[in-house]
Amino acid sequence: MSDMITNSLPRAVHPRSMARLLLSVPIAYVGTAALLAFAYVTRPALVSPVLLLLIVRQAAPLAIAVLGQSLCMRVLSLDLSIGGVILAVSYILTSGILRFPEYC
């Protein structure tokens, strides 16, 4: 009975396990956090929710294309039409064909 109680208590975090955990974080996450911190220090308005949503909206087509291309590469193939798709989506989003509400 006493073993059940002592096993459920949290253990102290060992410094080596904390360092191993920090080193296991992908470098892309570290770079993104560093860029956001730099932007917050130099231009705090750049990290406002409105501008972050705008950045995400502009990056979403590229993220979808990357996911699709990685799926093609996963099955040992290569899709060369992705450049045209990215060009078409970017043109449609930036040309004003689609009307988005203005937040600013």
C-alpha positions in Angstrom: 0.0 0.0 0.0 2.8 2.4 0.8 4.5 1.6 -2.5 1.5 2.9 -4.4 1.5 6.2 -2.6 5.3 6.8 -3.0 5.2 5.9 -6.7 2.5 8.4 -7.5 4.4 11.3 -6.0 6.3 13.5 -8.5 10.0 13.1 -8.6 12.5 15.9 -8.8 13.6 16.8 -12.3 17.2 15.8 -12.8 19.3 18.5 -14.6 20.5 16.0 -17.2 17.0 15.0 -18.2 16.0 18.7 -18.5 19.0 19.3 -20.8 18.2 16.2 -22.8 14.6 17.5 -23.1 15.8 20.9 -24.3 18.2 19.4 -26.8 15.4 17.2 -28.2 13.4 20.3 -29.4 13.6 20.7 -33.2 15.8 23.6 -34.3 12.9 25.0 -36.3 11.0 25.6 -33.1 14.0 27.2 -31.5 14.5 29.5 -34.5 10.9 30.5 -34.6 10.9 31.3 -30.9 14.1 33.4 -31.4 12.6 35.3 -34.3 9.4 36.1 -32.4 11.4 37.2 -29.4 13.6 39.4 -31.6 10.5 40.9 -33.3 8.9 41.6 -29.9 12.0 43.4 -28.7 12.6 45.5 -31.8 9.0 46.1 -33.0 6.4 45.0 -30.4 3.5 45.9 -32.8 4.7 43.2 -35.2 3.7 40.5 -32.7 0.2 41.8 -32.4 -2.6 39.2 -32.9 -3.8 40.9 -36.1 -0.4 40.8 -37.8 0.3 37.3 -36.6 -3.0 36.2 -38.2 -2.0 38.0 -41.4 1.4 36.2 -41.4 -0.3 32.8 -40.8 -2.8 33.5 -43.7 0.0 34.2 -46.1 2.0 31.2 -45.0 -0.8 28.7 -45.1 -0.7 28.0 -48.8 3.0 27.3 -48.6 2.5 25.0 -45.6 -0.2 23.0 -47.5 2.1 22.7 -50.5 4.9 21.5 -48.2 2.6 18.8 -46.7 1.5 17.7 -50.1 5.1 17.5 -51.5 6.3 15.6 -48.4 3.4 13.1 -49.0 4.6 12.6 -52.6 8.2 12.2 -51.4 7.0 9.7 -48.8 5.7 7.4 -51.5 9.1 7.8 -53.4 7.6 10.1 -56.0 8.1 13.8 -57.0 5.4 16.2 -58.0 6.8 19.0 -60.2 3.5 20.8 -60.7 3.7 22.3 -57.2 5.4 25.4 -58.4 2.5 26.3 -60.6 0.0 25.6 -57.8 1.9 27.8 -55.4 2.1 30.6 -58.1 -1.7 30.3 -58.8 -2.7 30.3 -55.1 -0.3 33.2 -54.3 -1.7 35.2 -57.2 -5.3 34.6 -56.2 -4.6 35.6 -52.6 -2.6 38.7 -53.3 -4.4 40.1 -56.5 -7.6 41.1 -54.8 -9.8 38.6 -56.6 -11.0 37.3 -53.2 -12.2 39.9 -50.8 -11.1 39.5 -47.2 -12.4 41.7 -44.4 -9.9 44.4 -43.4 -8.8 44.1 -39.8 -6.6 47.2 -39.6 
